[in-house]
């Protein structure tokens, strides 16, 4: 028996302040959002809805919860920076002045949402 083989699964993550998250994801990142019953849904490209729920005492994830593939990482980082996003710096990540790590897998840059959860933009490979 394949219990969940045909079930439409979805991802979710917590935030401490749902209105701040809705403003960030909707206005800063430009993602379509909706709210129902005190929960927010991110309507990501490709029908990949993701649930965002409030959690009192929220502790940010210590890993990347969402990755956004882009064609031009320099342009994406520049646009996000212009919108007030600050990029993370990690020891040993060999990041350039923009915060982009290059040459160790896909070019990637990490940033945080208002709840402190880690997100990333990464250069989409020509093969992918």
C-alpha positions in Angstrom: 0.0 0.0 0.0 1.3 3.4 -1.0 -0.3 5.6 1.7 0.6 9.0 0.4 1.6 8.2 -3.2 -1.2 10.2 -4.7 -1.6 12.8 -2.0 -1.0 16.5 -3.0 1.5 17.4 -0.3 2.7 20.9 0.5 5.4 22.6 2.6 5.0 25.0 5.4 7.0 27.0 7.9 6.4 29.2 10.9 6.9 33.0 11.5 6.4 35.1 14.6 4.5 37.9 13.0 2.2 37.0 10.1 1.4 40.6 8.9 5.1 41.3 8.7 5.7 38.1 6.7 2.8 38.9 4.4 4.2 42.4 3.7 7.7 41.0 3.1 6.7 38.0 0.9 4.0 40.0 -1.0 5.6 43.5 -1.3 9.4 42.9 -1.1 9.6 39.6 -2.9 6.5 40.0 -5.1 4.9 36.7 -4.3 1.2 36.3 -4.5 -0.2 35.6 -1.1 -3.6 34.9 0.5 -4.8 34.6 4.0 -7.5 32.3 5.4 -8.3 31.3 8.9 -5.3 33.1 10.3 -2.9 31.3 8.0 -1.0 32.7 4.9 -0.4 30.8 1.7 2.4 31.7 -0.6 1.3 31.0 -4.2 4.7 30.1 -5.7 5.3 29.5 -9.4 4.4 26.0 -10.7 1.5 25.6 -8.3 3.8 25.1 -5.3 1.7 26.6 -2.6 3.4 26.9 0.8 1.7 27.4 4.1 3.0 30.1 6.5 1.6 30.0 10.0 2.1 32.1 13.1 3.9 30.5 16.0 4.3 32.2 19.4 7.9 32.1 20.5 9.0 31.3 16.9 12.6 30.3 16.6 14.0 30.8 13.0 15.1 27.8 11.0 18.9 27.4 10.9 18.7 26.1 7.3 17.4 27.4 4.0 13.7 27.1 3.9 13.1 28.4 0.4 15.3 28.7 -2.6 14.5 31.0 -5.5 16.2 30.0 -8.8 17.0 33.0 -11.0 18.6 33.5 -14.4 20.7 36.4 -13.3 21.8 36.3 -9.7 23.6 39.6 -9.8 20.5 41.4 -11.0 18.3 39.5 -8.4 20.7 40.4 -5.6 20.9 44.0 -6.8 17.1 44.3 -7.0 16.6 42.7 -3.5 19.3 45.0 -2.1 17.5 48.0 -3.5 14.3 46.8 -1.8 16.0 46.8 1.6 17.1 43.1 1.8 20.4 42.5 3.5 22.4 39.4 2.5 24.0 37.1 5.0 27.7 36.6 5.4 29.0 33.1 6.4 32.5 32.3 7.4 34.2 30.1 4.8 31.6 30.7 2.1 33.9 32.7 -0.1 31.3 35.4 -0.8 31.9 38.4 -3.0 31.1 42.0 -2.0 27.4 41.4 -2.9 27.2 38.4 -0.6 27.2 35.9 -3.5 29.1 32.6 -3.0 30.5 31.5 -6.4 32.3 28.4 -7.6 31.1 25.8 -5.0 27.9 24.5 -6.6 25.4 27.0 -8.0 26.1 30.7 -7.4 24.0 31.5 -4.3 23.2 34.3 -1.9 21.3 34.0 1.4 19.0 36.4 3.2 16.4 36.3 5.9 12.7 37.0 6.2 11.4 39.2 9.0 11.1 36.1 11.2 14.8 35.3 10.7 14.1 32.3 8.4 16.8 31.8 5.8 16.0 32.1 2.1 18.3 32.0 -0.9 18.5 33.1 -4.5 20.6 30.9 -6.7 21.7 30.9 -10.3 19.6 28.4 -12.2 21.9 26.1 -14.1 21.7 25.9 -17.9 20.8 22.3 -17.6 18.0 22.8 -15.1 
